[in-house]
Amino acid sequence: MVVAEREIQRTLYRQQRPIERHHIGRRQEKPRSNRKALCIVSLICIVILVFLPLYRFSIITESQYKITGLQSKINDIESQNERLMVEIANLKSVARIEEIAKNKLNMDEPRIQQIIYLNVN
């Protein structure tokens, strides 16, 4: 009797097991178009994530070139400004003004008789 009960249990277990395997083993397959769309979206995201830092670095590099160009222009303008300051100082020099007054304008220093002193009190 014990053997018969075991046989019955085994047969019932074997009959139920394939059914369970059938349910467990069977996957619900997603439509193929959804998988393709998911792959395409994933690929696009990966491409964007790869090219975004590259684009940022190109913008940074371009900005650095612009900054370098502007700094060189600033240096040129500052050196030109220094040259102009030296030229202004030369043009304002008393010796040069006196030379132009005597030679080009035929001016002389005033004689003692031409000097008039005024009392400002």
Buried (B, 14 or more C-beta within 10 A) or exposed (E): EEEEEEEEEEEEEEEEEEEEEEEEEEEEEEEEEEEEEEEEEEEEEEEEEEEEEEEEEEEEEEEEEEEEEEEEEEEEEEEEEEEEEEEEEEEEEEEEEEEEEEEEEEEEEEEEEEEEEEEEE
